[in-house]
Amino acid sequence: MKPILLTFLALFSTATFFAQAINDECVDRITITVATASANTYSIDTATATESMDASCENAGNDNLDVWYEFTMPVNGNVHITGIPNTVSRTLFDSCGGSELVCGFDDGFFFNLSAGTTYVLRISERSLFAGGVNFNIQAFETATNNECANSTPIAVTTGGASNYNVDFRAATESMDTSCENASNTNLDVWFEFTMPFNGNVLITGIPNTVSRTLFDSCGGTELACGFDDGFFYGLTSGTTYVLRFAERVLFAGTINFDIEAFEVASNDECIDRTLISVPTGGANTYSIDTRTASESLDASCENASNVNLDLWFEFVMPVNGNVRITGIPNTLNKTLYDSCGGSELICSFNDGFFNNLTSGTTYVLRLAERSMFAGTVNFDIEAFETAPNDDCVGRIPLVIATGGANSYSFDFRSATESVDASCENAGNANLDVWYEFTMPVDGNIHITGIPNTVTRTLYDACGGTELACGVNDGFFYSLTSGVTYVLRLGENSIFAGPITFDIEAFEAEANDECVDASTLIPGVVAPVTIDFDSRGYTESLDASCDGTTFENLDGWYLFEMPFDGDIQITGANNQTSISFFDACGGTELDCFSGSSTAFGFTGGVSYYMRVSRSELFPGIDSFDVQALPAPLPTCGVTTEWIAGSWNNGAPDITKNVVIRSAYNTATHGSFSACSLAIDSGITLTVGASDHVEVAYNVNVAGTLDLQHEGSLLQRDDASVTVNNGTIRVRKTTPFLKPRDFMIMGSPMDAETREGVYNSAFIVLAHDTNNFVPNPDVATAFPSAENFADDNGDNWSPHTGLVNVGEGYLVRPQASYTDGNTTYDLLYDQGTLNNGVVTVPLVFNSTQNDSPNVLGNPYASAISANDFINANPEIDALYFWEHLTPPSPSLPGAYAMNFSMEDISMYNLMGGVAAASDPSGSDTAPNGYIASAQGFGVKALASGTAIFNNSMRRLGNNDTWRTASEEKTRLWLSVHNAEFELQNTTLIGFTSEASEGLDPGYDTKRLATVVSLYSLTENNEELGIQSREAFHTGIKVSLGFSSLVATDTEYTISINEWEGSALEDVEVFLYDSLTEELTELTTNSYTFRSNKGDYPNRFSLFFR
């Protein structure tokens, strides 16, 4: 059994079986409905059929798979089957086994079927192509005008077309006409009409697959036959004509055609020509309809294979001269003859001229249109007497003056063509008029008022040498005084019309060439004004910023630069270009259009300035020139930002950068440069968090706009920022409540209280000499840093200059009640601070009574570590945070005192958040001081605080905190939930510190209500303590103090830790009062305490 099963499976896997069609045989034919309103669709799959028979149109050698249908014809007429491919045959029988009526392939018709008769339909496909087919079947009742004997009468009228419908699917073929292919089945319908008058009939709306044929009668003579829209010509009034439309069966469908009669024009033949009047001084208008015409002849410029419908006119020329015809399309031809049947004089299409006609002569005019475009046209005709200066020998003398133009008028329509100049197209008819003039001075001639279709040509004589040729307004250059020149003006006949032109002479300017440069002394205190008239210049050269298509008329100036710096051009028209050279024929140094700045000239050196305007925009102009002192660029390579790109590659620290177009780092990115120059009228915007880094000098002739948190950083301490334009540094304060204040400095060297802080209601300057620690605060916090004065005389109202590097207490609000918003500050007086800035440090008697208030003087952030390391008199920085409103309950010299809890501090080990910061970390300083940020220091001795460029940083110019470099540090916090009090202390470990007191690394604690602090071996109480490099044998003593006069609960925990050395270390806290040991790495420690100070109560251990 197994071999049999395998054989069966093999057979099953390679054969496909189809269920046999139910109408596979004629006796099983399916009845289908054939309707007239629309087609019905039926589906078959010839793969399910077998072969019953072969029809007459099939190849009996093929296997023709067939299915069978029957239908009853609903009307007398045709059946149309569509949707079948050309591999499928369709055969019609009168019955099963009966006579084959018709057989064909592909879509097609069965014609002349009888209503009520049942027909058998066989659909068959060669087995090679067998598959699914969807076919459509529809009946069409025989058209009433299917035969000529039943032709439909139609009305053919004039003044508007009549519309008729035809469906060729309802037609059969009666005959083939002369223009049809007899091998096609041409389905035809018939009409008849009576011609209302002598003339033409136009039929439109039929496609190019439909033929139209005219007969004199049914069975009579064919008169005309054509495809597509068209005419039947020369029909006779009152005569009845038979019209046949036919469509090849392949394209049979519905059409709508229009038919209209046009009475033959009275001037359809030359012998019946219409007399028209051709005036001067204005055109006469005449109307024609070429649909009323027939073809008389073909003119020389026409295609003889076209039907050119023509009408005829005659006129008498009123003057010697030209006739111009306008208003005709480029499909219409105009031909002039000397008589009917005479010589053709000229032939052309479209508007145009007949030239050199003779006064009193009669001419015959023929207008013809190709039948395809026949329609109505209104044309204008006018005569123009020949201009007296139509030829060079008749040239008119012109008077040419300087100091004003003279005007002359003429009409090209009165001219003919004498010659073609070098700048004209010889294929055009260039109508010309002639003049002559004598040059009054050595210099240029300027002609204006002529359009760009008019040429102007200069000759040395009639028939002589052409000297220059140009189009439109323009110049003839370098003409000689006393010489007579011949001027020709020409225009293409297409555009001919009246012209008024102006002509003026301009004497050559003395400084037209570089070797003849005028001496210029640039303004220093104020600019000097240069006046020039480019119309007296010629072109010496094209500078890099000039266009090269047209002449650039230039004049030259020689100047000596009074000092190292720039040349600033103001008030110049944008059409004026200015370029600078180191010598005549030397190197171009700069080139620009309009007002701008040329940078980097050396004092004592002579330079050439070239002033230029295109010949398209000549005229008088003026501008101002001023020399501005400025440092020279430092590097040898320069790249300029012009029109959205760098002209010499992207900038870097080795390239000088010139900003010639608006630049915004928010769009185009931060960049570095060797030096930076900003052109006058141009703005460089440095966006938030973006920067511009400059190795050396900055030269601002335009505008430098530093947005809030944007940075500009110079590297070289000796370099400068020269402000010959505008510099703006914008700062936005944090959200400030009423009575909040900022400690602020200035990044500009001449800023004033009345400038940037004009809207602030309080600005105070600090005087360390008047500071005495407040005794109440000292009593409450005996071992802590005290920033509260005894009587408040250390702060006093400030006016005038904001001293560079100093910090000021600023309330930017408008009053004590204003607030709950941010405030925008604008520093724009003076120039940017750069390089070394020094500020005196006042030392009274102790560090505690020597607070000094400073401010970052730069337009970039600085490193707090670098600042501390550069200043041995400073070991910590203090920052004011905006957390607690002032209160009369806080100790101090004022009715309303601020809390010491709002001060955060920073030293070389790191930062400690303000005690009033509930997070214990958000306000911890991050080691960077933002631009214009103020801060406090406690001087260790008298001396000088130093700022320099090495401290400056590209980023971190904001008031938010970011991560510092990794160190081994531990922040411990104490928190009281009942009164919402907290304090943080920092303990760090570094090889730079010891167990003792290390300047810059150890900082006393602040006077806060609750304090957790560490102690040195000498019992100094520290808010930040730095110990030797970390090892697990280190023990740290901790103290605790509280001014809360009640027994309450406190919790000590690790707020934050940092450093790989602490990763696998357990931290233990020992309370010597309760003798409890807590592992702080995973737990916090809670205890109770009353008011008091408890030094050395706690100890910190590591394992």
Summary of the structure (lengths in Angstrom):
residues: 1103
radius of gyration: 52.3
end to end distance: 84.9
largest distance: 140.5
contacts: 3718
relative contact order: 0.04
helix: 8%
strand: 46%
